[in-house]
């Protein structure tokens, strides 16, 4: 399936700044509010349904013989136009 990037931002942030962004997303999800992403003149607003699919990945990337990069990725997915549909299965815990 082809991918169309609607918004992308990548910058070094402190743990406190990242936590603040994640808290805002969490609060909007909890309240059922839209999520607006902004950077400079770019912005996109999305409306996750009540039960999107939540994907969490921990990865190690890089060349076999070179330095590696570790990442934790959080992704919310849902079909465009889906409102209030259920998604995913399995119980996730984050400690």
N, C-alpha and C positions, 0 to 999 in steps of 0.2 A: 504494500500500500504506500503510495507516495506521501511524503511528509511536507507540509507547508508550515514553515516557522512563522507564527504570528507575532512573536515577541521573544527577544533574547537579551539577557543582561548577564555579564560576568565581571566581577570585580572582587578584589580582596576586601574583606570586612572583618571586624572583630567578632568574637563569639557573641558578645552582647548585642551587637547590631544585627547579626543573623537571627539570634533568638527573638529580637523585637519584630523582625519581618515575619518569622514563623508564627509568633503570637497573634499578629494581625490577621494572617491567613486563618489560623485556628479559630479566632473569634468570629470572623466572617462566616466560616463554615458552620460554626455552632448556631449562629443567628439566622442562617439561610440567606445571607446577603451575597451580593455579587462580589467578585474579587477583581480589583483593578490593579494592573501592573503598569508602572510608569518608570521611564528612564529618559531624561532629556525631553525631546519633543515626541518620543514614541510612547504609546500606551495601548493597552488592550483590556477590555472588561469581559469577564467570563462568568457564567452562572451555573455552578455545579449543581447537579440534581441532589436530592436527599441522600442517595446512596451510590456515589461514584465508586469505581474500582480504585483501590489504593495500592500502589506498588512501591515496595521498598527494596533497594538494591545496595549491597556493599560490594565494591569492585576493586581489583588491583589491575592496573593497566600499564602497559609499557613494553618495550622490546625485551626479548628473552635475556639478553646479555647486558641490558642497560638499567638505568634507574627507573623505579616504578612510581606510579602515582596512585594514591588511595582515594576513594570517593564513597560518599553515602548519597544516594539519590532518592528523592521522594517524588512520586508522580501520581496525580489524580487523572483518571481516564473515564470518559463517558461518551456515548454516541451523540453526535451533534443533534440537538433538538430533544434529547431525552430529559424528561422532567419527572423526578420522583421514582425512577426505576431502581430496582435492586441490582447490585453488582458484586461479583467476586465471592469467594468463600474462603474458609480457613481463618483461624484466629491469630492475629498479629499481636505481639507484645513488644514494647520498647521500654527498656530499663535505663 
